[in-house]
Amino acid sequence: MKFAAIIIISLVFSFYNLTNYPFVSVYDQVRDGGLNARQIFDGSIKSIFAYDRYDSHGLIIPAITSLFYPLFKNSVLTFRFPSALAGILDILIIYYIVNKFIDKKAAFWSALVLISLPLHLYYARTEFVVIFSTLITSLILLFIAFFIKSKSLRSYSFLGLILGFSFGV
């Protein structure tokens, strides 16, 4: 019951008024999540393994948001929708970690706190780059907890995989 409540609350907080709040879309979110996503989709960017136009980072984020371009075209939803999905997934991972390693009551309150944090809400609606990093951090915590608890080759492998992937983002 509490898990269902967390899912419903996080869906409402993440998707309600998504096109209008925050009020403007500027900076990296538009370039990385919007413009580069369109360029990957229409073929202007030939290789998703190259660097972006400023040679400062790779195109992992635009490659992910380009999957949403056919649905939303030149809309803020191209990058806000996957950001909201990543924010919800982050909340659910935190709920799972706390539930698995502490208890259900603490998991419920932990998830509610994360849902209500203004910065988490803001970045889960705008900056896919930031919320994706937060999601990776939560996954690292999850796999560290699994490794500490089981110390198996499988948990060690998943921890190594997510740590390796985090260095490429």
C-alpha positions as CSV (number, residue, x, y, z in Angstrom):
1,M,0.0,0.0,0.0
2,K,2.8,2.5,0.9
3,F,4.7,1.6,-2.2
4,A,1.6,2.3,-4.4
5,A,1.2,5.6,-2.6
6,I,4.8,6.5,-3.3
7,I,4.3,5.7,-7.0
8,I,1.1,7.8,-7.3
9,I,2.6,10.7,-5.4
10,S,5.8,10.7,-7.4
11,L,3.8,10.4,-10.7
12,V,1.7,13.4,-9.8
13,F,4.6,15.5,-8.6
14,S,6.7,14.7,-11.6
15,F,4.2,15.0,-14.4
16,Y,1.7,17.6,-13.2
17,N,2.1,20.8,-15.3
18,L,5.3,19.5,-16.8
19,T,5.2,21.8,-19.9
20,N,4.7,25.0,-17.8
21,Y,6.8,24.6,-14.7
22,P,9.6,25.6,-14.6
23,F,8.5,28.6,-16.6
24,V,11.4,28.8,-19.1
25,S,13.7,26.4,-20.7
26,V,17.3,27.6,-21.1
27,Y,20.9,26.6,-21.1
28,D,22.2,23.0,-21.2
29,Q,18.8,21.4,-21.0
30,V,17.8,22.8,-24.3
31,R,21.1,22.1,-26.0
32,D,21.7,18.6,-24.6
33,G,18.2,17.3,-24.3
34,G,16.5,19.2,-27.1
35,L,18.8,20.4,-29.9
36,N,21.3,17.5,-29.8
37,A,18.5,15.0,-29.5
38,R,16.9,16.4,-32.7
39,Q,20.3,16.3,-34.5
40,I,20.8,12.7,-33.5
41,F,17.2,11.9,-34.6
42,D,17.5,13.6,-38.0
43,G,21.0,12.4,-38.7
44,S,22.9,15.7,-38.4
45,I,25.0,14.1,-35.7
46,K,26.5,11.1,-37.4
47,S,28.1,9.4,-34.4
48,I,26.7,9.3,-30.9
49,F,30.2,8.2,-29.7
50,A,31.7,11.6,-30.6
51,Y,31.8,14.6,-28.4
52,D,29.3,17.5,-28.4
53,R,29.9,20.7,-30.3
54,Y,32.1,22.1,-27.5
55,D,34.1,18.9,-27.1
56,S,33.3,19.0,-23.4
57,H,31.3,15.8,-23.0
58,G,29.9,12.8,-24.8
59,L,26.4,12.4,-26.3
60,I,25.0,9.9,-23.9
61,I,22.2,12.2,-22.6
62,P,21.2,13.4,-26.1
63,A,21.2,9.8,-27.3
64,I,18.7,8.9,-24.6
65,T,16.5,11.9,-25.1
66,S,16.5,11.4,-28.8
67,L,14.4,8.3,-28.2
68,F,11.6,10.7,-27.1
69,Y,12.0,13.1,-30.0
70,P,9.5,11.1,-32.3
71,L,6.9,11.4,-29.5
72,F,7.3,15.1,-28.6
73,K,9.1,16.7,-31.6
74,N,10.3,20.3,-30.8
75,S,8.7,20.4,-27.4
76,V,10.1,20.8,-23.9
77,L,8.7,17.4,-23.3
78,T,11.5,15.8,-25.4
79,F,13.8,16.4,-22.4
80,R,11.4,17.0,-19.5
81,F,9.5,13.7,-19.9
82,P,12.7,11.5,-19.6
83,S,13.9,13.7,-16.8
84,A,10.6,13.1,-14.9
85,L,10.9,9.3,-15.6
86,A,14.5,9.3,-14.2
87,G,13.3,11.3,-11.2
88,I,10.6,8.7,-10.5
89,L,13.0,5.8,-10.9
90,D,15.4,7.5,-8.5
91,I,12.7,7.8,-5.9
92,L,11.7,4.2,-6.3
93,I,15.3,3.1,-6.0
94,I,15.7,5.1,-2.8
95,Y,12.5,3.5,-1.5
96,Y,13.8,0.1,-2.3
97,I,17.2,0.6,-0.7
98,V,15.7,1.9,2.5
99,N,13.0,-0.8,2.6
100,K,15.5,-3.6,1.9
101,F,18.1,-2.5,4.4
102,I,16.2,-0.6,7.1
103,D,12.4,-0.9,7.2
104,K,9.1,0.0,5.4
105,K,8.3,3.0,7.5
106,A,11.7,4.6,6.9
107,A,11.4,3.8,3.2
108,F,8.1,5.6,2.9
109,W,9.3,8.7,4.7
110,S,12.6,8.7,2.8
111,A,10.8,8.6,-0.5
112,L,8.4,11.3,0.5
113,V,11.3,13.6,1.5
114,L,13.0,13.0,-1.8
115,I,9.7,13.7,-3.7
116,S,9.2,17.0,-1.8
117,L,12.8,18.3,-2.1
118,P,12.7,21.4,-4.4
119,L,16.0,20.7,-6.1
120,H,15.1,17.1,-6.9
121,L,11.7,18.2,-8.2
122,Y,13.3,21.0,-10.3
123,Y,16.0,18.8,-11.8
124,A,13.6,15.9,-12.4
125,R,11.6,18.3,-14.5
126,T,14.4,20.0,-16.4
127,E,18.0,18.8,-16.4
128,F,18.2,15.2,-17.6
129,V,22.0,15.5,-17.1
130,V,21.7,16.2,-13.4
131,I,18.8,13.8,-12.6
132,F,20.6,11.0,-14.6
133,S,23.7,11.6,-12.4
134,T,21.5,11.4,-9.3
135,L,19.9,8.2,-10.6
136,I,23.4,6.7,-11.2
137,T,24.4,7.7,-7.7
138,S,21.4,5.9,-6.2
139,L,22.2,2.8,-8.3
140,I,25.8,2.9,-7.0
141,L,24.4,3.0,-3.4
142,L,22.1,0.1,-4.2
143,F,24.9,-2.1,-5.6
144,I,27.3,-1.1,-2.8
145,A,24.6,-2.2,-0.3
146,F,24.1,-5.5,-2.2
147,F,27.9,-6.1,-2.2
148,I,28.3,-5.4,1.5
149,K,25.4,-7.7,2.3
150,S,26.2,-10.7,0.0
151,K,29.9,-10.2,-1.1
152,S,29.1,-12.4,-4.1
153,L,30.7,-12.3,-7.5
154,R,27.4,-11.2,-9.0
155,S,27.0,-8.2,-6.7
156,Y,30.6,-7.3,-7.2
157,S,30.1,-7.5,-11.0
158,F,27.0,-5.3,-10.9
159,L,28.8,-2.8,-8.7
160,G,31.8,-2.7,-11.1
161,L,29.5,-2.3,-14.1
162,I,27.6,0.6,-12.6
163,L,30.8,2.3,-11.4
164,G,32.3,1.9,-14.9
165,F,29.3,3.2,-16.5
166,S,29.2,6.2,-14.2
167,F,32.6,7.3,-15.4
168,G,31.4,7.4,-19.0
169,V,28.5,9.7,-18.2
